[in-house]
Structures are given as C-alpha cells and as structure tokens.
Amino acid sequence: MESASFSKKVSVHQTQSIQELQEQVSYYSGNTNDLVMLQIHHESIERTSIMVYIEPLIDSVKLEELLEWSKEMKWLTNERVTSSKIQSYDGTLMFEQLVRQLLEGEAFLICMEEDQWRIEGIKIPKQLSRAIEEPKSEQIVRGSHSGFNESLASNIYQIRQRLKTSHLVIKYFQIGKESNTTSALIYVDNIANLMIVEEFIRRIQSIDVDIAHSVGFLEEMLEDNCFSPFPQFLVTERADRVTGNLSEGRIAFMLDGSPTAIIGPANFFSFYQSPDDYNGRFIIGTFYRLLRLCSFLVALLLPAMYIAIISFHFEVIPEALTLPTKRAVEGIPYPPLFEALILEITIELIREATIRLPFPVGQTIGVVGGLVIGDAVVNAGFVSNVMVIVVALTAISSFVVPSIEMNSTVRILRFPFMLLATLFGFYGVTVGLTLLLIHLIRLESLGMPYLSPFAPFHKSGMRDTILRMPSWLQSTRPAETMTLNKIRQGFSKRWHYANKK
C-alpha cells in the first residue's frame, strides 16, 4: 500500500482486516512472487486465519505438519511440532520485523481473536548444505579430515564438538543492510585478551555495506593495513586449526554462507605452520617447518639472484659452472629480466587455467602445458635452460606454503625483486630485503606485532615458531596473543623423571 512506509513503523496490530494485512505484508516484502499467504477458513468457528511464509526458505515437510495443526485451529506448542523453535508475538509486531523473520526461514500463523491479532511464528528453515569433508586446499596426512561447509550452524557445531567448555563464547552480528548475513565471533573468554576481542567487535560493528559476499570480502575492512601485500589474518577451512588457535588465545570470525574462517591476531610464522606439524614427531615437524621457511626465501629471491649474477656479478659463479652457464645464456636475444617474465607469466597462466578448468582436464593441461611450453621456448632460443630450472624451482617453492594467501603474496613480491636485481644487482636485492624487513617489523595484526616473537623478542615463543619443540615443553601460550591465562599445560613428563629417581 502506498500509505505504508518504513518511517511510519506500521504494526500488524494496526490492520483491521485480512485483506489489509495481506496488502501490508506484500508491500514490506517488495511484492516478491515467492511470498505465500494462504487463507485458511474455519467454518465451524467462522474464522479465517492466514499462513505467511517465503516458499524457497521453508522446509516443506514441516510446513505440512504446521498446516495440519492450523486447520484444526490448534495453536502451536513445542510438544506438537517437534524440532522447531516456536515464538508467540503478543505485543506489537512491526511489519519490518515480520519480513525480517520471514527471510530467516520463519513461517507465521496469524488469526484474529476478539478484535486482536494472534501471531505465532515457527522457524522451519530449509537446510541445504554440503556434507562435511576435508578442504581440498588444506589436506594433511594425519589428523582430522573434516572441514567447514557453507552452514554457519554446522561450522559452530564442529568447533563446539572439539571445545566442550563453558568458556567458549559465540557472538552473532548481522552484516549487510540488504543481505542481513549472520556472522559469528568466536573466542574462549578465560584465555583470549578481552581488549583484542573488544577491538575486533568495534571493527565488525563499523562495517557498513549493503551485501556481505564472503569473509574474504570483509577481511580488508578488518585488517590493520589493507595496503600491505602480507595477510594479517590466518584463513582456514579446517575446524581443528580453528580450535587449536582458539586454545592459544586467538579469535575466529565466520560468516554464514562461507566455509572460511579468519583467525587473528596472526604473525608471519603462523602461515608456515600446518596441523601435520603437531600430528607427528616433533623432529619431523621441525624439519618440514624449516623447509617451508627456506622455501619462502627461495621463492622470493631465486629469480632475482640469478638475474643479478648474470647481469652484474658473473664472478660469483663457481669456476666449474662458468662455462656451462655461459653456453646456456649465449645466443639468447633478450635480457634475463625478460626471460624470467616470459616464464613466470606463463606459469601463472597455466595455474589460472588449471583452476578454472574441470579437475581432470586442468591437471592434464598443467602437466602437458608446462612440459611442451618449457621445451619449446628453450629450443626456440627465447630463454635459457638455466632460467627454466630457476623459474621451476621458484614455482615449486611458492606452493610449499600451507596458506594460499601467503602463497599469493610470495608470487607477487618476487616481481619487484627481479626489477631491483636488473637495475642494481645485489645492491638492489639488499635494499629490497631491508625495506621488506622494515615493513614486516612495523606491520601489526589486531594491534599485535607481526614478527613476534622475534620483534619484539620473546624467548618462550621460540618453542613453536621456526622450531617445533616437543609438546610437553610448550607449557605457555604465544606471547603475541597477550592471553589472560598464559599457562597452557602442566608438566606432563613428570612420570618419566619420577621413574628415574
């Protein structure tokens, strides 16, 4: 109706007839065609009720049960309609609130009783979510193989199943003026620093968007420095990874419709940690963690170092490799930077193609395309075979990172290092590393230092950064989270020393 407006806050109880009620509901819902308003006439008592719901959002089986009760004019109770949440609206119910509840999968049974509308709502949302399975981008060898899906309730269930404590706190927020997407902030209140929690809540409440697409879309609005190439939140689809970080005093943020959780505060070294590090022996975990950190330097600097050596510092090549290297680069019409750009961009194109194509086809394209193009460009004399080896090692090293966000950062950062090496040689690479280190030292995640426990230095934090010490030695939580309870565990190896005595 044209007389209705959102500013007037029209109430259901202000309407005088079924027809007027239907017109108001249609107006406030935008006259959408999937809005269903069923009139149910009861001849025995000469009364008409109306059932209102949005068809795609409603569980049809539960709706049939609801209609059967309404035809008999039996008002709903939790004993009559099982597995559903029922609420009576005896006071003034605004049409805005009614429509908002409809969009969340609630059906309304409305009837006039003694010149007063009686309203009962029942939540019967349709549950459509894929099964719980392991995330394809975060696969591990040992440990849990369950991951999140697009249902926020299912994701929180997985977290609560692993952390059965009364201190686990879930705070819900509605984000998006049009989408009204439900989000959840998750933390353990006797461990997490409440100042960090309040800061996170302040940032969430300041988000002003029409539609919340995904967690990744909101991440830039929550992080400290969105212009930094480095991610400031740890992104994961694994429930065990979320619970592990919650127990260390960090905070998780999730969005309904997205299988991804973001975790903060995060430091640089947390992106190079994997659940596999804790599911096996500490010696093996330490070795692979060191390997991943070395892969960061290889992926970042190897092409730049090769370009600097070929262009400026040929004397650093060992004597035994001087002639083979010279023969490889002779006859190449392009400078080393152009060679590297040809191969790097080709690898990025192949990577994008394998992601967009169906899995069997994409895998074939990746293998065949890499072999054919690599062999062809060398035979054609466009690039040297040494450059092919360098770029291949760089690509492999960049994919060792467990975090996709850090993987992308490393792949992007090697291009400015290649340019600096072309212009200034080793001096340019040194300046680039210095600027990068300064940036990392200044960077923060939720106000916490990004390079902790190195800058600032915390001796206790060294037990689980570059090295992975035995679990029974990790008695304290990470210093960068500034937890309320710093003690994680007691001395679990006491029995061993008792036996020795």
C-alpha positions in Angstrom: 0.0 0.0 0.0 1.2 3.5 -0.8 0.2 4.7 2.7 2.7 2.3 4.3 6.3 3.5 4.7 9.3 2.2 6.6 9.4 5.5 8.5 5.9 5.1 10.0 6.8 1.7 11.6 3.4 0.2 10.8 2.4 -2.5 13.2 0.5 -5.7 12.4 -2.0 -4.9 15.1 -2.9 -1.6 13.4 -4.6 -3.5 10.5 -8.3 -4.2 10.6 -8.8 -7.0 8.2 -7.2 -10.0 6.5 -7.1 -8.1 3.2 -5.3 -5.1 4.7 -2.9 -7.4 6.5 -2.0 -9.1 3.2 -1.5 -5.8 1.4 0.9 -4.6 4.1 2.9 -7.8 4.1 3.2 -7.7 0.3 4.3 -4.0 0.4 7.0 -4.6 3.0 8.3 -7.7 1.3 8.7 -5.9 -2.0 5.8 -7.8 -3.7 8.0 -10.8 -4.4 6.4 -13.7 -6.1 7.8 -16.4 -3.8 5.9 -14.9 -0.8 3.0 -17.2 0.0 -0.1 -16.1 2.0 -2.6 -18.9 2.5 -6.0 -18.1 3.8 -7.4 -20.9 6.0 -11.2 -20.6 6.6 -12.6 -22.5 9.6 -16.3 -23.0 9.0 -17.0 -24.4 12.5 -16.0 -21.2 14.2 -16.5 -18.9 11.2 -13.0 -17.5 11.4 -10.2 -17.0 8.9 -6.5 -17.3 9.6 -3.6 -16.6 7.3 -0.3 -18.6 6.9 2.6 -16.4 5.7 6.0 -17.8 4.5 8.6 -17.5 1.8 8.4 -20.7 -0.2 12.1 -21.4 -1.1 13.2 -20.9 2.5 10.8 -23.2 4.2 11.1 -27.0 4.9 8.0 -28.4 3.0 7.6 -31.4 5.3 7.5 -29.3 8.5 5.2 -26.9 6.7 2.6 -29.7 6.0 2.7 -30.5 9.7 2.2 -26.9 10.6 -0.8 -26.6 8.2 -2.5 -29.6 9.7 -2.5 -28.1 13.2 -3.6 -24.7 11.9 -6.6 -26.2 10.1 -7.8 -27.6 13.3 -7.3 -24.2 15.0 -4.8 -25.7 17.5 -2.2 -23.2 18.3 1.3 -24.5 18.2 3.3 -25.7 21.1 6.8 -27.2 21.2 5.2 -30.6 22.0 3.0 -30.6 18.9 5.6 -29.5 16.3 8.9 -31.1 17.1 12.5 -30.0 16.2 11.3 -26.4 15.7 11.5 -23.1 17.5 8.1 -21.5 18.2 7.6 -18.0 19.4 4.4 -16.1 20.2 4.1 -12.4 19.4 1.6 -11.0 21.8 2.8 -7.4 21.7 3.1 -5.0 18.8 4.9 -6.7 15.8 6.2 -4.3 13.2 6.0 -5.4 9.6 9.7 -4.8 9.2 10.4 -7.3 11.9 7.9 -9.8 10.4 9.5 -9.6 7.0 13.0 -9.9 8.5 11.9 -13.1 10.3 10.4 -14.4 7.1 13.7 -14.0 5.4 15.3 -16.2 8.1 13.0 -19.1 7.3 10.2 -18.5 9.7 6.5 -19.0 9.0 3.7 -17.0 10.6 0.2 -18.2 11.6 -2.0 -15.1 12.1 -5.6 -15.1 13.3 -8.0 -12.5 14.6 -9.2 -13.3 18.1 -11.5 -11.0 20.0 -10.5 -7.9 17.9 -6.8 -8.7 18.5 -4.4 -10.4 16.1 -2.8 -13.5 17.5 0.5 -14.3 15.9 2.7 -17.3 16.2 5.9 -17.9 14.3 7.8 -21.1 13.9 11.3 -21.5 12.5 11.2 -24.2 9.8 14.1 -23.2 7.6 15.2 -25.5 4.7 18.6 -26.9 5.5 20.7 -27.2 2.3 24.4 -27.7 2.9 27.0 -30.0 1.5 28.4 -32.8 3.6 31.4 -32.3 5.9 34.5 -33.1 4.0 38.2 -32.3 4.0 39.1 -29.0 2.4 40.9 -29.6 -0.9 43.3 -26.7 -0.4 44.4 -27.8 3.2 44.9 -31.5 3.0 47.0 -33.2 5.6 48.5 -36.7 6.1 47.5 -37.4 9.7 44.8 -35.9 11.9 41.2 -34.8 11.4 39.9 -34.8 7.8 36.8 -32.7 8.4 36.3 -29.1 7.3 33.8 -26.4 7.2 30.9 -26.0 4.8 28.5 -23.1 3.9 26.3 -23.6 7.0 27.3 -21.4 10.0 25.4 -23.7 12.4 27.3 -26.7 11.1 30.6 -25.0 11.4 30.0 -23.9 15.0 28.8 -27.4 15.8 32.2 -28.7 14.7 34.0 -26.2 16.9 31.8 -26.9 19.9 32.3 -30.6 19.4 36.1 -30.1 19.8 36.0 -27.5 22.6 33.4 -28.7 25.1 33.9 -25.8 27.5 31.5 -23.3 29.0 34.1 -20.6 28.3 33.6 -20.8 24.6 31.8 -17.7 23.6 29.8 -17.2 20.3 28.7 -13.6 19.5 26.4 -13.1 16.5 26.3 -10.0 14.3 24.2 -9.1 11.3 26.3 -7.6 8.5 24.9 -6.1 5.3 21.9 -3.7 5.1 20.3 -5.7 2.3 21.7 -9.2 2.8 21.4 -9.3 6.7 24.1 -12.0 6.7 24.7 -13.6 10.1 28.3 -13.6 11.3 29.9 -15.1 14.4 32.8 -14.0 16.5 34.3 -17.0 18.4 36.7 -16.9 21.3 37.5 -18.5 24.7 36.7 -15.9 27.3 39.1 -17.1 30.1 42.0 -17.3 27.6 41.6 -14.5 24.9 42.6 -11.0 25.7 39.4 -9.1 26.1 40.9 -5.8 24.8 41.6 -7.6 21.5 38.1 -9.0 21.5 36.6 -5.6 22.0 38.8 -4.1 19.3 37.6 -6.9 16.9 33.9 -6.2 17.8 34.5 -2.5 17.2 35.8 -3.2 13.7 32.9 -5.5 12.9 30.3 -3.0 14.1 31.9 -0.3 11.9 31.3 -2.4 8.7 28.8 -0.5 6.6 28.0 -2.5 3.4 24.8 -3.5 1.5 25.8 -7.1 0.9 28.4 -9.2 2.7 29.7 -11.5 0.0 32.2 -13.6 1.9 34.8 -13.5 4.7 37.5 -12.5 2.2 35.4 -9.5 1.1 35.2 -8.3 4.8 38.8 -9.2 5.6 40.2 -5.9 4.1 37.8 -4.0 6.3 39.0 -5.7 9.4 42.8 -5.8 9.0 45.2 -3.2 10.2 46.9 -2.4 6.9 44.9 -3.3 3.8 47.7 -1.9 1.6 50.2 -4.4 2.8 50.8 -7.4 0.5 51.0 -9.7 3.6 47.8 -11.2 5.0 47.1 -10.1 8.6 44.5 -12.8 9.3 45.1 -16.6 9.1 42.4 -18.0 6.7 41.4 -21.6 7.1 38.6 -24.1 6.3 39.8 -26.6 8.9 37.9 -27.0 12.2 40.9 -28.4 14.0 43.0 -25.5 13.0 40.4 -23.0 14.4 40.1 -24.8 17.7 43.9 -25.0 18.0 44.2 -21.3 17.6 41.3 -20.6 19.9 43.1 -22.5 22.6 46.1 -20.2 22.1 44.0 -17.1 22.8 43.2 -16.1 19.2 39.8 -15.1 17.8 37.9 -16.6 14.9 35.4 -14.9 12.7 33.0 -16.7 10.4 30.2 -15.8 8.0 27.0 -17.7 7.1 27.3 -19.0 3.6 31.1 -19.1 3.6 33.2 -22.2 4.6 36.1 -20.0 5.6 37.2 -18.7 9.0 39.6 -15.9 9.6 41.8 -16.0 12.7 43.6 -13.2 14.5 46.0 -12.0 15.7 48.3 -13.8 13.3 52.1 -13.5 12.9 54.3 -14.2 9.9 55.3 -17.7 11.2 51.7 -18.9 11.7 51.3 -19.0 7.9 54.1 -21.6 7.7 52.6 -23.9 10.3 50.5 -26.9 9.4 48.4 -29.3 11.5 50.7 -32.1 10.3 53.5 -30.5 12.4 51.6 -31.4 15.6 50.3 -34.8 14.4 53.7 -36.4 14.1 57.0 -36.5 15.9 58.5 -33.1 16.7 61.7 -33.8 14.8 59.8 -34.4 11.6 57.6 -31.3 12.2 60.6 -29.1 12.8 62.3 -30.3 9.6 59.3 -29.6 7.4 58.7 -26.2 9.1 62.3 -25.2 8.4 61.9 -26.4 4.8 58.8 -24.2 4.4 60.6 -21.2 5.7 63.5 -21.8 3.4 61.1 -22.1 0.5 59.9 -18.5 1.3 63.4 -17.2 0.6 63.9 -19.4 -2.5 60.5 -18.3 -4.0 61.2 -14.7 -3.2 64.9 -14.3 -4.1 66.0 -17.1 -6.5 65.0 -15.4 -9.8 66.3 -12.0 -8.6 69.6 -13.6 -7.5 70.0 -15.3 -10.9 69.3 -12.1 -12.8 71.8 -10.2 -10.6 74.5 -12.8 -11.1 74.1 -13.0 -14.9 73.8 -9.2 -15.3 76.3 -7.9 -12.8 78.1 -10.5 -10.7 79.2 -13.3 -13.0 82.4 -13.7 -10.9 80.5 -15.4 -8.1 79.7 -18.4 -10.2 82.0 -21.4 -9.3 84.7 -22.0 -11.9 83.3 -25.4 -12.8 79.9 -23.9 -13.7 81.2 -20.8 -15.5 81.4 -22.4 -19.0 78.1 -24.3 -18.8 76.3 -21.2 -17.7 78.0 -19.1 -20.3 77.0 -21.5 -23.1 73.4 -21.5 -21.8 72.9 -17.8 -21.9 74.8 -17.2 -25.2 72.6 -16.5 -28.1 69.5 -15.5 -26.0 68.2 -12.3 -27.6 66.5 -11.0 -24.5 67.9 -9.7 -21.2 67.5 -12.0 -18.1 64.6 -10.0 -16.8 62.6 -10.5 -20.0 63.4 -14.3 -19.9 62.1 -14.5 -16.3 59.0 -12.6 -17.1 58.1 -14.8 -20.0 58.4 -18.0 -17.9 56.8 -16.5 -14.8 53.8 -15.2 -16.6 53.4 -18.4 -18.5 53.4 -20.4 -15.2 50.8 -18.0 -13.8 48.6 -18.5 -16.9 48.9 -22.3 -16.6 48.0 -22.1 -12.9 44.9 -20.0 -13.6 43.8 -22.3 -16.4 44.1 -25.4 -14.2 42.0 -23.7 -11.5 39.2 -22.7 -14.0 39.1 -26.0 -16.0 37.4 -29.2 -14.7 39.8 -31.2 -12.5 40.8 -34.0 -14.9 41.3 -31.6 -17.8 43.1 -29.0 -15.7 45.6 -31.5 -14.3 46.4 -32.6 -17.9 46.7 -29.1 -19.2 49.1 -28.2 -16.3 51.5 -31.1 -16.9 51.4 -31.1 -20.7 51.4 -27.3 -21.0 54.4 -27.0 -18.7 56.4 -29.6 -20.5 55.6 -28.6 -24.0 56.0 -24.8 -23.5 59.1 -25.2 -21.4 60.8 -27.4 -24.0 59.6 -25.2 -26.9 60.8 -21.9 -25.6 64.3 -23.4 -24.9 64.6 -24.9 -28.3 63.4 -21.7 -30.0 66.2 -19.8 -28.2 63.8 -17.4 -26.3 65.1 -18.4 -22.8 68.0 -20.4 -21.5 67.6 -23.8 -19.9 69.1 -22.5 -16.7 66.3 -19.9 -16.4 63.8 -22.7 -16.9 65.3 -24.5 -13.9 65.4 -21.4 -11.8 61.7 -20.5 -12.5 60.6 -24.1 -12.0 62.3 -24.2 -8.6 60.7 -20.9 -7.7 57.2 -22.1 -8.6 57.6 -25.3 -6.6 58.9 -23.4 -3.6 56.0 -20.9 -3.7 53.5 -23.8 -3.5 55.0 -25.3 -0.3 53.3 -22.7 1.8 50.2 -24.1 3.7 48.5 -20.7 3.4 47.0 -19.7 0.0 47.2 -16.0 1.0 50.9 -16.1 1.8 51.4 -18.2 -1.4 49.9 -15.4 -3.4 52.0 -12.8 -1.6 55.3 -14.5 -2.3 54.4 -14.9 -6.0 53.7 -11.2 -6.3 56.7 -9.9 -4.3 59.3 -11.7 -6.5 58.5 -9.3 -9.4 59.7 -6.1 -7.7 62.8 -8.0 -6.5 63.5 -9.1 -10.1 63.3 -5.5 -11.2 65.6 -4.3 -8.4 68.1 -7.0 -9.4 68.0 -5.9 -13.0 68.7 -2.3 -12.2 71.2 -2.6 -9.3 72.3 -6.2 -8.9 72.9 -7.5 -5.4 72.7 -3.9 -4.0 69.1 -3.7 -5.3 68.2 -7.1 -3.7 69.8 -6.0 -0.4 67.8 -2.7 -0.4 64.6 -4.6 -1.2 65.2 -7.1 1.7 65.8 -4.2 4.0 62.6 -2.4 3.1 60.7 -5.7 3.3 62.1 -6.3 6.8 61.2 -2.8 8.0 57.7 -3.2 6.7 57.3 -6.6 8.5 58.6 -5.1 11.7 56.1 -2.2 11.5 53.1 -4.4 10.5 50.5 -5.4 13.1 47.6 -7.8 13.3 44.8 -6.6 15.6 47.5 -4.3 17.1 49.9 -7.2 17.8 53.4 -7.3 16.3 53.5 -9.3 13.0 57.1 -10.6 13.5 56.6 -11.7 17.1 58.3 -13.5 18.8 61.4 -12.0 17.1 60.4 -8.4 17.1 59.8 -7.9 19.9 61.8 -10.9 21.1 60.1 -13.4 23.4 62.2 -16.3 24.4 59.2 -18.5 25.4 57.7 -18.0 21.9 60.7 -19.6 20.2 59.4 -23.1 21.1 56.8 -23.0 18.4 57.9 -20.7 15.5 60.9 -21.8 13.4 61.3 -24.9 15.5 58.6 -27.2 16.8 59.7 -28.3 20.2 58.1 -31.4 21.9 54.5 -30.7 23.0 55.3 -31.4 26.7 57.8 -28.5 26.7 55.2 -26.0 25.3 53.8 -25.0 28.7 52.9 -21.4 27.8 50.8 -19.8 25.2 52.2 -17.5 22.4 53.3 -14.1 23.8 51.8 -12.1 20.8 48.2 -13.0 21.8 48.6 -11.5 25.3 46.3 -14.1 26.8 44.7 -13.8 30.2 45.9 -17.3 31.1 49.4 -17.8 29.9 49.8 -21.3 31.2 48.7 -23.8 28.6 49.5 -27.1 30.5 51.4 -28.5 33.4 54.5 -30.7 33.3 53.2 -33.8 31.6 56.5 -35.6 31.6 56.7 -35.8 35.4 56.2 -39.6 35.4 59.4 -40.0 33.3 61.6 -38.3 35.9 59.8 -40.0 38.8 60.8 -43.4 37.3 64.4 -42.3 37.1 64.5 -41.5 40.8 
